[in-house]
Amino acid sequence: MHIWDADSIALHLDGLQCGTFSFYGGNLMQTKTKRLTESAMLLAVAIVLELVSKAFIPEMPFGGQVTLVAMLPVVLISYRHGVKWGLVSGVCYALIEMAIGAKTVAAAFQPGYFGDGTMIVKALLMCVLDYLLAYTSLGLGGVFRNKIQKPGVALMCGSLVALGCRYLCHILSGYILFSGWAEWFFTQEGFPAWGANLVASLTPGVLGWVYSIVYNGMYMVPELILTALAALLLGKVPQIVRKMDV
């Protein structure tokens, strides 16, 4: 018969505690590694979808492009792992987008890109609004993950919020940096007649806002609708929309 003294009991409990910590600590580390790996894969999918889109889908006449729901993977990261991690992933996506658009970013720092004015300040503002804030906001895609029970509806509503915020960032950037092109934009050959009517009836300030809304809406509104529909369909696959918590 084994006699348990105070020292042996203490050692036994200490070993049990260490074993328990090792078990849960190992699970936590495994979950974090899985989250990091999965997020990296989804970001890679987003980039591939964008590059494929650039190869097969023509750009809009005045710039901008609709993609094959390239932003949905970033929205999905936020839905599966929560908004905080979604925003972290959104920052990473924004930096990747800046690397992809390196020619545009570099051109913004060259004389004449914005016409007259403080070039560096406007270039930095473009980087913040059109890249950092615009793409980081996709991390809001999981905002309804615990508020709406149906995964497809929650993911769809989250995508509307995320892409809507990106759209607002582009609208603000367009007004601040490019509203001087508004009259030219609305009076181009081939543009509907209502464009010239807007130029004649609106003040320059209001025209600048309308210009930015219309210009960015030409590609962002279709993108937003397509992404929302794809999110609704994706929500029917339980394995894809399963929530992962650390």
GUMIFI-512196 format. One record per residue (C-alpha): z, x, y; residue in three letters. Coordinates in Angstrom, 2 decimals, padded with zeros to 5 digits. Layout:
N
       Z       X       Y rest
       Z       X       Y  ALA
...
***
This chain:
246
       Z       X       Y rest
  000.00  000.00  000.00  MET
 -001.01  001.37  003.42  HIS
  001.68  001.33  006.07  ILE
  000.38  000.77  009.61  TRP
  002.38  002.64  012.18  ASP
  001.95  002.44  015.96  ALA
 -000.31  005.49  016.15  ASP
 -002.67  004.30  013.40  SER
 -002.93  000.85  014.99  ILE
 -003.73  002.42  018.36  ALA
 -006.42  004.61  016.80  LEU
 -007.87  001.64  014.95  HIS
 -008.07 -000.49  018.10  LEU
 -009.51  002.39  020.06  ASP
 -012.22  002.87  017.45  GLY
 -012.95 -000.85  017.40  LEU
 -013.20 -000.92  021.19  GLN
 -015.57  002.05  021.24  CYS
 -017.68  000.45  018.55  GLY
 -017.85 -002.81  020.48  THR
 -018.79 -000.99  023.69  PHE
 -021.47  000.95  021.84  SER
 -022.86 -002.25  020.35  PHE
 -023.07 -004.18  023.63  TYR
 -024.06 -001.11  025.63  GLY
 -026.88 -000.44  023.20  GLY
 -028.09 -004.02  023.45  ASN
 -027.98 -003.88  027.25  LEU
 -029.95 -000.65  027.32  MET
 -032.48 -002.07  024.89  GLN
 -032.89 -005.21  027.02  THR
 -033.40 -003.18  030.20  LYS
 -035.96 -000.97  028.47  THR
 -037.77 -004.05  027.21  LYS
 -037.78 -005.56  030.71  ARG
 -039.16 -002.37  032.24  LEU
 -041.86 -002.04  029.58  THR
 -042.89 -005.67  029.79  GLU
 -043.06 -005.57  033.59  SER
 -045.22 -002.45  033.52  ALA
 -047.59 -004.13  031.06  MET
 -047.86 -007.28  033.18  LEU
 -048.54 -005.21  036.31  LEU
 -051.27 -003.41  034.37  ALA
 -052.76 -006.78  033.35  VAL
 -052.73 -007.86  037.01  ALA
 -054.63 -004.74  038.05  ILE
 -057.17 -005.14  035.23  VAL
 -057.80 -008.77  036.20  LEU
 -058.36 -007.70  039.79  GLU
 -060.75 -004.89  038.88  LEU
 -062.71 -007.17  036.54  VAL
 -062.88 -009.73  039.34  SER
 -064.29 -007.14  041.73  LYS
 -066.98 -006.32  039.19  ALA
 -068.14 -009.89  038.53  PHE
 -067.07 -012.13  041.42  ILE
 -068.86 -011.61  044.77  PRO
 -066.82 -011.21  047.93  GLU
 -066.70 -013.93  050.56  MET
 -069.34 -013.57  053.32  PRO
 -066.75 -012.39  055.86  PHE
 -064.48 -010.54  053.47  GLY
 -061.80 -011.38  050.94  GLY
 -062.24 -012.26  047.30  GLN
 -061.06 -014.79  044.75  VAL
 -059.77 -013.16  041.55  THR
 -059.29 -014.20  037.95  LEU
 -055.70 -015.27  038.74  VAL
 -054.77 -011.59  039.10  ALA
 -051.45 -012.41  040.76  MET
 -050.18 -014.69  037.99  LEU
 -048.79 -011.79  035.87  PRO
 -046.58 -010.73  038.81  VAL
 -045.38 -014.32  039.24  VAL
 -044.64 -014.41  035.50  LEU
 -042.45 -011.30  035.76  ILE
 -040.29 -013.10  038.30  SER
 -040.11 -016.24  036.17  TYR
 -039.12 -014.40  033.00  ARG
 -036.69 -011.90  034.53  HIS
 -035.50 -013.52  037.75  GLY
 -036.37 -013.27  041.43  VAL
 -034.48 -010.03  042.10  LYS
 -036.41 -008.15  039.47  TRP
 -039.55 -010.01  040.52  GLY
 -039.22 -008.66  044.05  LEU
 -038.75 -005.12  042.72  VAL
 -041.92 -005.57  040.66  SER
 -043.63 -007.03  043.74  GLY
 -042.88 -003.85  045.70  VAL
 -044.41 -001.78  042.90  CYS
 -047.46 -004.06  042.90  TYR
 -047.76 -003.71  046.68  ALA
 -047.79  000.08  046.41  LEU
 -050.43 -000.08  043.68  ILE
 -052.53 -002.38  045.87  GLU
 -052.26  000.10  048.72  MET
 -053.53  002.82  046.39  ALA
 -056.44  000.61  045.27  ILE
 -057.25 -000.21  048.89  GLY
 -056.82  003.39  050.02  ALA
 -060.20  003.41  051.80  LYS
 -059.26  000.37  053.87  THR
 -055.81  001.74  054.62  VAL
 -057.24  005.13  055.63  ALA
 -059.88  003.44  057.80  ALA
 -057.16  001.51  059.64  ALA
 -055.77  004.80  060.93  PHE
 -059.16  005.86  062.33  GLN
 -060.20  005.22  065.95  PRO
 -062.08  002.00  066.56  GLY
 -060.88  000.03  063.53  TYR
 -058.89 -002.39  065.68  PHE
 -060.94 -001.86  068.82  GLY
 -058.91 -000.79  071.82  ASP
 -055.14 -000.52  071.62  GLY
 -052.43  001.41  069.86  THR
 -054.13  002.39  066.62  MET
 -051.20  003.80  064.63  ILE
 -048.85  000.92  065.43  VAL
 -051.46 -001.64  064.37  LYS
 -052.35  000.32  061.24  ALA
 -048.70  000.48  060.20  LEU
 -048.30 -003.21  060.94  LEU
 -051.30 -003.96  058.73  MET
 -049.74 -001.97  055.89  CYS
 -046.49 -003.89  056.24  VAL
 -047.95 -007.41  056.56  LEU
 -051.09 -007.23  054.41  ASP
 -049.62 -005.09  051.65  TYR
 -045.86 -004.60  051.48  LEU
 -044.73 -008.09  052.52  LEU
 -047.76 -009.96  051.18  ALA
 -047.60 -008.59  047.65  TYR
 -043.83 -008.24  047.44  THR
 -043.57 -011.97  048.16  SER
 -045.21 -012.61  044.77  LEU
 -041.79 -011.75  043.36  GLY
 -040.63 -015.19  044.54  LEU
 -042.54 -016.72  041.64  GLY
 -039.37 -017.33  039.64  GLY
 -037.57 -019.27  042.36  VAL
 -037.69 -022.50  040.30  PHE
 -036.91 -020.97  036.89  ARG
 -033.44 -022.58  036.73  ASN
 -034.15 -025.56  038.96  LYS
 -037.02 -027.30  037.16  ILE
 -036.64 -027.94  033.44  GLN
 -040.31 -028.01  032.50  LYS
 -041.49 -024.37  032.33  PRO
 -045.09 -025.14  033.28  GLY
 -044.07 -027.11  036.36  VAL
 -041.49 -024.49  037.34  ALA
 -044.04 -021.68  037.00  LEU
 -046.67 -023.68  038.88  MET
 -044.32 -024.46  041.77  CYS
 -043.16 -020.84  041.83  GLY
 -046.75 -019.64  042.03  SER
 -047.41 -022.02  044.93  LEU
 -044.43 -020.60  046.82  VAL
 -045.30 -016.97  046.00  ALA
 -048.98 -017.19  046.89  LEU
 -048.19 -019.43  049.84  GLY
 -045.92 -016.71  051.25  CYS
 -048.66 -014.15  050.71  ARG
 -051.08 -016.43  052.56  TYR
 -048.63 -016.73  055.48  LEU
 -048.35 -012.93  055.69  CYS
 -052.13 -012.64  055.93  HIS
 -052.27 -015.38  058.55  ILE
 -049.72 -013.57  060.70  LEU
 -051.54 -010.27  060.26  SER
 -054.89 -011.84  061.07  GLY
 -053.59 -013.39  064.26  TYR
 -051.79 -010.28  065.52  ILE
 -054.41 -007.72  064.58  LEU
 -057.79 -009.46  064.42  PHE
 -057.69 -012.61  066.57  SER
 -060.07 -010.88  068.99  GLY
 -062.81 -011.52  066.42  TRP
 -062.24 -015.28  066.43  ALA
 -065.10 -016.25  068.75  GLU
 -067.52 -013.97  066.93  TRP
 -066.41 -015.39  063.58  PHE
 -066.95 -019.04  064.50  PHE
 -070.32 -018.49  066.18  THR
 -072.03 -016.46  063.46  GLN
 -075.40 -017.63  062.21  GLU
 -074.94 -019.88  059.21  GLY
 -071.42 -020.95  060.16  PHE
 -070.98 -024.77  060.38  PRO
 -071.50 -026.35  063.79  ALA
 -067.82 -027.22  064.13  TRP
 -067.12 -023.51  064.62  GLY
 -068.85 -023.45  067.98  ALA
 -067.05 -026.68  068.93  ASN
 -063.72 -024.98  068.21  LEU
 -064.61 -022.06  070.45  VAL
 -065.51 -024.43  073.27  ALA
 -062.44 -026.67  072.93  SER
 -059.53 -024.36  072.06  LEU
 -057.66 -021.80  074.10  THR
 -057.97 -018.18  072.92  PRO
 -054.44 -018.19  071.53  GLY
 -054.88 -021.33  069.45  VAL
 -058.36 -020.22  068.39  LEU
 -056.84 -016.99  067.10  GLY
 -054.45 -018.90  064.82  TRP
 -057.22 -021.20  063.58  VAL
 -059.42 -018.19  062.91  TYR
 -056.75 -016.47  060.82  SER
 -055.95 -019.65  058.87  ILE
 -059.61 -020.32  058.11  VAL
 -060.61 -016.72  057.40  TYR
 -057.76 -016.02  054.99  ASN
 -057.88 -019.53  053.57  GLY
 -061.47 -019.01  052.40  MET
 -060.19 -016.87  049.53  TYR
 -056.45 -017.59  049.43  MET
 -056.67 -021.39  049.03  VAL
 -058.99 -021.23  045.97  PRO
 -056.84 -018.41  044.58  GLU
 -053.70 -020.47  045.08  LEU
 -055.17 -023.54  043.36  ILE
 -056.54 -021.59  040.40  LEU
 -053.28 -019.70  039.92  THR
 -051.22 -022.90  040.04  ALA
 -053.43 -024.56  037.42  LEU
 -053.33 -021.48  035.19  ALA
 -049.53 -021.35  035.54  ALA
 -049.25 -024.99  034.48  LEU
 -051.32 -024.30  031.36  LEU
 -049.44 -021.08  030.61  LEU
 -046.19 -023.01  030.70  GLY
 -047.21 -024.76  027.49  LYS
 -046.76 -021.51  025.54  VAL
 -043.00 -021.14  024.88  PRO
 -043.19 -017.45  023.97  GLN
 -044.77 -016.60  027.33  ILE
 -042.41 -018.53  029.59  VAL
 -039.19 -017.66  027.75  ARG
 -036.52 -016.54  030.22  LYS
 -035.09 -013.06  029.74  MET
 -031.69 -012.25  031.25  ASP
 -029.95 -008.90  031.43  VAL
***
